[in-house]
């Protein structure tokens, strides 16, 4: 029996009290913390937050209207429409007014982090576009065991989240290592344009009606196949750039026959240049390639703009060495069946199991 289970049996053998969230938490509107401009820049220091999946929208240099959260004074930012929320223990500004800033009531004898974990166990999907905190969410009940038990549960769950954060940090380490491996600006390296060393070919227009029953993936402006065609128009090693839409500028690599449509492909013509090396070099610049998009409606990138894109020309053996290293890292970081994704998924599953187990209590009844 774990220490937490022993405490529960000792301190609350008959169950624990349940309270509505609004009995232990208060909220503040975000009006005075809203950012006034969206001219974000990574060189600035102050993060601009959203309670949605993106979390950090960018960084601002604004110095007024800062919410001064800290480890000693954390806050939960809560999206009042979607009910998505995040724990924040650093200074920030906010993009959207559709948010609540949630903190503990002064008189509440709670571990605020415990409340955060208890909120993670609430299953609720809003069905209407309405403010959720006051009308519905704050009325959900959560268990409130004695403070000693709350503290022990937080310690246990924090260990899981810390491990998950460390695993996610390895992805960032990979990006830094990849960028260092592919940085040649200060080295004596010959550079050539993609126009000089490759063919850049546009895809072929196609209608979905023609592609229902085929075996070749149709690749366009999305990360994966959109459907299948009965013939291919590309084969071998293929570097694909999505031409338009939400994934405009996305760089991907294929080593199979496919049918390319709303995208263009890059094919090195120099026998001493590895396609996979060119792909990794372009992938390193993915953010800047995304920023090349133009158009006020559907954004797009032009194949002609890549003709002047400079690529370092290395000895074939050095290209192969770099590709072999990055292939291994790529599998570790991105393959869902091995490496980090599999480990992160396993840890998340384990964490969710223990969170549910630790936060499930019998409710004490009066009489």
N, C-alpha and C positions, 0 to 999 in steps of 0.2 A: 504494500500500500504506500502511495506517495505521501510526502509531507503535506501536500495540499488536501488530499483526501482525509488524512488524519485530522487536520485542522477543521475540516467541514464536519466530521463526525463529532469532534469535541465541542465546537462552538455553536453549531446549529443542527443538532440531531433531528429536529422536527421540521426543518425547512428554513427558507430565508424569506424576508420581506421583498415584495416587488413594488416598484414605484414607477410612475410615469416620468419620462425624461424631463418634462417641464418642472418637475418637483425638485430636481437637483441641478438643472442647467438654466442659464439665461442666454439671451441672444442680443446682438447689436447689429444694426443696419450698417452697411459698408460705405455709406455715402461719402464720409470725409476721408476715406482711404482710396478713392478711385483715382486711377492714373489719368492724367489729362491729355497725354499724347501716346500714340502707338509707334513712335519712332524708337523702337527697341534696338539695342546694340549689345553684343556680347562683351564689349569692353566696359560697359557700365556694371555697377555692383548690385543694385537693388532688384530682386526678382519681382515680376508681375505675375500674380497667380490667378488661376481659375480652379473651381472645385471639380471640374470635369477631368477626363482622362489625361489631357495634356499637362495639367498641373502648372508648370512654369511656361508662360507664354513668351517671355523674353526678359530683358533687363533694361531698366530705366535709370536716368541720372537725376530724376526728380528727388528733391530733398525735403519736401513738405508732405504732410498727410500720410506719414508712414505708420503702419501698425507695428508696434514694437513688441512682437512676440519673442520669446526666448525659451530656453530649457526650463527656467524657473517659472515662466508665465506663458505656457503654450496656449494654442487656440485650435478649435476645429472649424475649418471653413466648409460651409454646407451650401450646395446648390439648391435653391428653394424650389426649382422646377423638377429636376431629375433625382434629387436626394443623394447625389454623389457627394462624398466628403473626404477631406484629407486632414491629417494631423500636421500642424505647423509649429515649429519652435525656433523660428528665425524671423527677422524683420522683412516686411514685404509691402507691396501695394496691390490693388485689385483692379481687374479689368471690368467685371460685370457687377451691376447693381443687384442682380438676381441672386443674391448670396446672403447667408446669415453667418455671423461670427459668433461662435458658441463657446462659452466658458462656464466654469462651475459657479453655482451660487455660493456666496461667501459663507453661509451657515451650513452648507452641505458637508457632511463628513464622508467624503468619497475620495478615491484615487481617480483622478480625472482620466488617466490612461485606461483604467478599468472600464470606464463608461465608453470610451472610444472603442475598445474591443467588444463590449456588449452591443454597441450599435452595429458592428460588423455582422452580428448574428441576426439582425432584423431582416426578414425577407419581405420586401415591399416594392412593387413596380407601379409607379403612378400611371394612371390611365387617362388623366386629363392634364391640360397645360394650365395648372393652377399653383398658387403658392402652397407648399406642402408642410412647412415646419409647424405653423400655428394650427392649421386646420386638421392635420392628421399625424405627422411624424412625431411631434413632441408628446403625443398622447400614448405612444407605444410604451409598454411597461418592460422594465429590465430587472433582473435580480440584483439585490443589494446585500450581499453577505457582509459579515463584519470586516472592518478595514484591514485586519491582519490577513484575511483570506484574499481580499482584493489585491493587496500588495504582492502576495506570493504568486497569484495568477498572472499579474503583470510581469513579474520577473521571468516567469516561464515562457510567456508568449513573446516577450521582448527578445529572448534568445533566438526564437525562430525567425523573427523579422530581421534581426541583425545578420543571421546567416544568409537569408535571402538577399539582403542588401549587398553582402560581400560577393555573392554569386553574380549579381547584376553588375557590380563594380568590375568584375573580370571582363565583361563586354567592353567597358570603357578602356580598360588596359589594352585590350586587343586593338581597338581603334588607334590608340596612341602608338602602339608598336608597329602597326601596319603603316601609319603615316610616316613614322621615322624610317621604316624600311624602304619606303617609296619616295623619300625626299632626296632630290639630287641637285637642288639649286646651288649649293656651295661646292659641288664636285665638278671635276673636269669631264663632262659628259656631252656627247653630241646630241642635239635636239633636232627633230624634224616634225613637220606638220602632218596631221592625219591625211590631209589631201595629197601629200607627197608619198606616203607609205601605205596607203590603203584605198580601197573603193568604198564609197558610202552610197548605199542603195536604198531607195524608197520601197516601202511595202506596196502590195497590190490591193486595190479596193475589192471588197467582197460583200455579199449579202448573207445574212444569217440563214436564210432559207436554203442556201446551197450547201450548208456545212453541218447539217444535223447528224448525218451518218458517215463519219470519216474516221481515220486512224491517226492523222497528223494534227498536232496541236496548232490552233490558230492563235498567234501571239500579236497583241496590239498594244494598247495603252494601259495595261494592267500588269500586276506582278506575275500572274500565271496565265495558262490557257483560258480562253473565253468560250471556246467550243472546238469542234474538230472538223477537218476538211479531208476529202478523199484524195488529195494530192499535196505535195510540198513544193515550195518555191525557194527554200533555203536548206542547206545541209552542211555537215561538218561543224567546225567551231564557229559560233555566231555571237557577235556582240550586238545587242539590241538596245536602242534608245527609244523609249515611248515618246511619241510625237506630240500628243495633245491630251487634254483632260486633267483629271485630278492627279495622275501619276506622271504628268508631263516631265520629261527629262530623266525618268527612271532608267538606270543602266542595269541590264541583266545579261547573263551568259548562258548560252545553250550549246549543247554538244549532241544534237539529234536533228533529224529532218523535221521541218516545221513549215507552216504557212504564215508568212509575215504580212500583216495588213497595215493598220494605222500606226506605223512606227517606221524606223529605218535601221539598217544594219551596217556594221563596220567590218570590213574584211581586209586585214593586212595583206599586202601584195609582196612584201619583202620576206624572202624565205628565212631570213635571220631574225625575224620578229615573231614572238609567240603571241597568239591571240589572247591567251589567258593573262599574260603579263599586261597587255594593253587594257584588258577589262579591269584588272585590279587597279591600274593607275587611274582609269576613269572613275572607278567606284570610290577611290580616295577623294575625288573632287565632287562627289555626288551632290553636296549642298550647293556648291557654286554652279553646277550644271542645272539644278532645279531653278536657280535664280536667273538663268538665261531666258526663261519663258517670257513670252510677250502676248499681248492681246487683252482687250478689256472684257471680252466675253469668255469663250472657251480658250484657256491659255495653250500656247504651243511653242515648240522649239523648232528651228529650221536646220535641216541637214547641212546647208551651206555654211552655217556658223561653225561647224565642227571641222571644216576643211583646214582652218588655220589653228586648230588645237595642237599645241606642242606636246610631243611625246619623247621621252629620253630613249636614246638608242644605246643599249648595253650589250656586252657580249652575250651570246646565246646561253652559255653556261651560267652566267649570273642571273639572267632572266629565269632560267629553269630552277635555280636555287631559291629565288624569291617566291616563285609560284608554288614550289613544293612546301615552303614554310607557310605561306598564306592559305594554301589548300587545307593544311592540317588545322590551322587556327579557325578557318571558316567552318569546317566541320564541327569543331568544338563549340563554336559560338552560335551557329545557326541550325545545325541538323537536329530536328525535333526528336530523333530516336536515340541520339547519343549526345555526349558532351553536356554543355551548360543547359540547353533547353530541357533536356530530359531530367537533369538534376534539379533545376528550378521547379519544374512541374511536380516532381516527387516531393520536394520540400513544401510547396504550396499545399499539396494534398494532405501531407502530414500535419502541417500547421492548421489547416481548416478543421481537420479531425479533432486535434487536441483543443482548439479554441471552442468548438461546439461542446466537447466533453467537459471542459473546465467551466464553461459558462451555462451549463444546464443544472438547474437546482429545483428541488421540490419547493413549491410555494407554501409558506406557512399559512395556516388558516386560523382564524379567530374562533375560539370555542372548540 
